[in-house]
Amino acid sequence: MARPLKFSSNLMVPLCSALLCSALVLFLPVNVLGQTTPAPISNPNAVNLANQSLRALAGLTPLADITLQASATYIAGSDEETGSAVLVALGNQQSLVTLSLTNGQRQEIRSGPAGEWMEPGGTWNAMASFNCWVDASWFFPAMTLQALQTDPTLGVAYLGTTEWNGVAAIHLQFFRAVPGQTSDTTTQIQNLSTDDVFLDPGSLLPLALDFSLHPDNNVNQNIPVEVQFGGYHSVGGVQVPSRIQKLLQGTLTLDLAVTQATINSGVSPSTFTITALPTGGAQ
């Protein structure tokens, strides 16, 4: 996601690209005496606010999956394409985004710590695993809020009320801490997995989701991504944004006008199958 689904080199960094194996060490348990860290401890106020936001979004409806259909505008420098988009999420760890644009179809698939993307012409490329720690369901943050209730490696902190885009917002920060890792690895996982969620203080609906991605050759360089949500409306009792905008380094790169939302339709996990890909490749 260093950019949502544009895979040319003029924006410096891929959405999630090559070097699939370069950070797999982060997914392996490491038990070093005196250096291991516990599972995350969440701030009680943050957990309460996250649960209130989830209720504002979905009421008492458990969310299994969501499919959004939208008109899409994709922008990368002088390249501007239009077309349609289909975005599918199963929980917060699996997603499929398909853009059918002027110059061809682009796709990205996320399944836990792995992913791949397809450029126009049908060539598939592996995502860098260190770019796959952030939640896959970036276009519907209710999945992140809900996962807090069942995922013991997911924690949340309350960072108070801050100014976001000129308005007051409640700032929650989600992160992962995998038990049994060294302290250094735990810190790196937390940094790679951080999702900042900004809530409207009145409605508690998400205003934006922020995270960082990284160049293929520099896991320590952060590339800021922000996804903004607006125009919420009820679909079967679930609040769905009618406008989703994705910004890379503060510049709009994907503009979605949602035309249809389908919730809990029974999306199969096979939808998110990752094929075996060699590492490497440029975007």
Rosetta blueprint (number, residue, H / E / L):
1 M L
2 A L
3 R L
4 P L
5 L L
6 K L
7 F L
8 S L
9 S H
10 N H
11 L H
12 M L
13 V L
14 P L
15 L L
16 C L
17 S L
18 A L
19 L L
20 L L
21 C L
22 S L
23 A L
24 L H
25 V H
26 L H
27 F H
28 L L
29 P L
30 V L
31 N L
32 V L
33 L L
34 G L
35 Q L
36 T E
37 T L
38 P L
39 A L
40 P L
41 I L
42 S L
43 N L
44 P H
45 N H
46 A H
47 V H
48 N H
49 L H
50 A H
51 N H
52 Q H
53 S H
54 L H
55 R H
56 A H
57 L H
58 A H
59 G L
60 L L
61 T L
62 P L
63 L L
64 A L
65 D E
66 I E
67 T E
68 L E
69 Q E
70 A E
71 S E
72 A E
73 T E
74 Y E
75 I E
76 A E
77 G L
78 S L
79 D E
80 E E
81 E E
82 T E
83 G E
84 S E
85 A E
86 V E
87 L E
88 V E
89 A E
90 L E
91 G L
92 N L
93 Q L
94 Q E
95 S E
96 L E
97 V E
98 T E
99 L E
100 S E
101 L E
102 T L
103 N L
104 G E
105 Q E
106 R E
107 Q E
108 E E
109 I E
110 R E
111 S E
112 G L
113 P L
114 A E
115 G E
116 E E
117 W E
118 M E
119 E L
120 P L
121 G L
122 G L
123 T L
124 W E
125 N E
126 A E
127 M L
128 A L
129 S H
130 F H
131 N H
132 C L
133 W L
134 V L
135 D L
136 A L
137 S L
138 W L
139 F L
140 F L
141 P L
142 A H
143 M H
144 T H
145 L H
146 Q H
147 A H
148 L L
149 Q L
150 T L
151 D L
152 P L
153 T L
154 L E
155 G E
156 V E
157 A E
158 Y E
159 L E
160 G E
161 T E
162 T E
163 E E
164 W E
165 N L
166 G L
167 V E
168 A E
169 A E
170 I E
171 H E
172 L E
173 Q E
174 F E
175 F E
176 R E
177 A L
178 V L
179 P L
180 G L
181 Q L
182 T E
183 S H
184 D H
185 T H
186 T H
187 T H
188 Q H
189 I H
190 Q H
191 N H
192 L H
193 S H
194 T L
195 D E
196 D E
197 V E
198 F E
199 L E
200 D L
201 P L
202 G L
203 S L
204 L L
205 L L
206 P E
207 L E
208 A E
209 L E
210 D E
211 F E
212 S E
213 L E
214 H L
215 P L
216 D L
217 N L
218 N L
219 V L
220 N L
221 Q L
222 N L
223 I E
224 P E
225 V E
226 E E
227 V E
228 Q E
229 F E
230 G E
231 G L
232 Y L
233 H E
234 S E
235 V E
236 G L
237 G L
238 V E
239 Q E
240 V E
241 P L
242 S L
243 R E
244 I E
245 Q E
246 K E
247 L E
248 L E
249 Q L
250 G L
251 T E
252 L E
253 T E
254 L E
255 D E
256 L E
257 A E
258 V E
259 T E
260 Q E
261 A E
262 T E
263 I E
264 N L
265 S L
266 G L
267 V L
268 S L
269 P H
270 S H
271 T H
272 F H
273 T L
274 I L
275 T L
276 A L
277 L L
278 P L
279 T L
280 G L
281 G L
282 A L
283 Q L
